[in-house]
Amino acid sequence: MSKECGDRTAAEVIAEVEAQEDVCTLVADIYRECCVQHDFDYRCQHISRAEADRRFRECIQKNSPLKKLSPVSWVRWIGVRIGGRFRY
């Protein structure tokens, strides 16, 4: 885990992420869990950025009525692939 996560448990870090107001800006509440997990993955860097982004897209697809065809999943995935390089 990264220094930012330190010795804290996953639950402690996730609680901190959930307390942030900017988690998943402009995305429906049904995807909040996906966004929180993605922020945790970025913050702790326990998996690769590509893996974190893939899991994020798949989580949104799982929660979407359109599943793999969900435009939200692909738009968000492109966004984190482009913008995430500055945060990981």
N, C-alpha and C positions, 0 to 999 in steps of 0.2 A: 504494500500500500504506500501511497505517497506520504510525504511529511504532513500534508494538510489533514490527512485522516489520523495519523499518529496511532495511538493505542486505543482510540475510540472504537466502539462496536459499530457495525453497519447500521443498527437501529438508531444509535445516537446521531450518526452523520445524516441518515435519512430524515430524522426529525428536524434537524437543522435546515436541510434543503427544503422540506415542506413548509417551514416557517417563512421562507422567502416569498415575497410578493410577485416576483417576476417569473416564477416557474411556469413554463408553457404559455407564454403570452399569446393571446388570441386563439387558443385552442380549446375545444370543448372539454368540459370536466371529465368526460368518459376517457380521456387520454392523459389525465393528470398523473395517474400511477406510472405510466410509461415515461413521462417527463421527469418525474422524481427519480426513478431508477436511472435514467440516462444522466441526470445531473450527478447522482451518486457515482456512477461509473466514471464520469469525467473527473470528478473531484478526487477520487481515490486512485484512479489509474491502475486498477488491479487487472484490467483486460486492455487490449489494444483499442485505439480510437475507432478503427474500422469495425471491430466487433461490437463496441458500445453503440455505434450508429446503426449497425445491422439489427441488433436486438431492439433498439428504439423503433425502427421501421416495422419490424415484425410484431411488436407489442401493439402498435397502433392498428396494424392490419387485423390482429386477433380481436380487437375491441370494436372494429368497424363493421357495420352491416355489409359493406362491400368487400370485406376481407382483403385479399391481395390486390384487388383493383382500386382500393381506397386512394383517391387523389391526395387526401391529407397526408397519408403515410409517405408518399413519394415526394411531395412538396417539402415536408418537414425533413425528410432524409437528405434531400439535396441541400436544404438550408444548413443542416448540421455538418454535412460534408464540406461545404464551402466555408461557413462561418466558424465551425468548430476548431479549425486549425489554429486559431488564435487563443483558444481557451484550454486546449488539452496539453 
